Amino acid sequence: MFVSIFKTTASNKKDKLSIFEVLRNLGVRLSVTLDLSDEDRVLRVESKKNITGTIIEALNSNKFYCEELGTFLYGYPVKA
């Protein structure tokens, strides 16, 4: 299981729901959380495949800044 952590520009519940919709439209089974109370608006995504680049592209093309903070495979860091 891959776990990817991102910094985003989501600022409210509407942004959060929009980001979830963008990720749902990727057609990949994901488990997603977004912490609006964190200063980095941390997005955490679990998936069976490493789709970090796809997530960044999808969010950026929908006007959300998205920066990878780290990706892990079973708790071990994955190098780009």
C-alpha positions as a printed NumPy array, in Angstrom:
array([[  0.   ,   0.   ,   0.   ],
       [  1.357,   3.397,  -1.017],
       [  0.714,   6.415,   1.19 ],
       [  1.379,   9.826,  -0.347],
       [  1.345,  13.075,   1.61 ],
       [  0.829,  16.446,  -0.092],
       [  0.735,  20.123,   0.813],
       [ -2.255,  21.849,  -0.832],
       [ -3.958,  25.229,  -1.133],
       [ -7.377,  23.966,  -0.071],
       [ -8.874,  26.575,   2.229],
       [-12.442,  25.512,   2.96 ],
       [-14.945,  22.661,   2.804],
       [-15.889,  23.532,  -0.795],
       [-12.233,  23.15 ,  -1.864],
       [-12.017,  19.882,   0.063],
       [-15.063,  18.47 ,  -1.715],
       [-13.718,  19.658,  -5.091],
       [-10.394,  17.915,  -4.463],
       [-12.179,  14.708,  -3.462],
       [-14.216,  14.878,  -6.689],
       [-11.071,  15.38 ,  -8.809],
       [ -9.472,  12.347,  -7.153],
       [-12.635,  10.246,  -7.536],
       [-12.592,  10.984, -11.273],
       [ -9.137,   9.404, -11.596],
       [-10.871,   6.019, -11.643],
       [ -8.5  ,   4.496,  -9.084],
       [ -9.573,   3.147,  -5.703],
       [ -8.2  ,   5.558,  -3.085],
       [ -8.532,   6.326,   0.592],
       [ -8.247,  10.096,   1.041],
       [ -8.126,  12.562,   3.932],
       [ -7.559,  16.315,   3.889],
       [ -6.779,  18.245,   7.071],
       [ -7.965,  21.835,   6.68 ],
       [ -6.836,  22.696,  10.216],
       [ -3.172,  22.009,   9.39 ],
       [ -1.2  ,  25.002,   8.075],
       [ -0.112,  22.933,   5.035],
       [ -3.675,  21.677,   4.36 ],
       [ -2.274,  18.144,   4.286],
       [ -3.776,  15.707,   1.798],
       [ -3.112,  12.013,   2.547],
       [ -3.811,   9.442,  -0.16 ],
       [ -3.588,   5.643,   0.138],
       [ -3.507,   3.581,  -3.054],
       [ -2.336,   0.233,  -4.406],
       [ -0.151,   1.974,  -7.024],
       [  2.153,   4.968,  -6.809],
       [  0.123,   7.636,  -8.616],
       [  1.785,  10.665,  -7.04 ],
       [  2.466,  12.355, -10.385],
       [ -1.086,  11.759, -11.562],
       [ -2.495,  13.311,  -8.384],
       [ -0.291,  16.401,  -8.688],
       [ -1.211,  16.881, -12.365],
       [ -4.93 ,  16.422, -11.7  ],
       [ -5.019,  18.901,  -8.83 ],
       [ -2.798,  21.463, -10.558],
       [ -4.963,  21.332, -13.692],
       [ -7.962,  22.071, -11.454],
       [ -6.29 ,  25.197, -10.008],
       [ -5.104,  23.644,  -6.739],
       [ -1.455,  23.868,  -5.734],
       [ -0.214,  20.428,  -4.726],
       [  3.312,  19.613,  -3.526],
       [  4.468,  16.131,  -2.544],
       [  5.801,  16.004,   1.008],
       [  6.517,  12.271,   0.893],
       [  5.446,   8.902,  -0.474],
       [  5.776,   5.668,   1.441],
       [  5.375,   1.976,   0.639],
       [  4.463,  -0.023,   3.745],
       [  6.041,   2.693,   5.892],
       [  9.287,   3.   ,   3.928],
       [ 10.045,   6.181,   1.951],
       [  9.834,   5.877,  -1.831],
       [ 12.434,   7.893,  -3.733],
       [ 11.333,   9.716,  -6.876]])
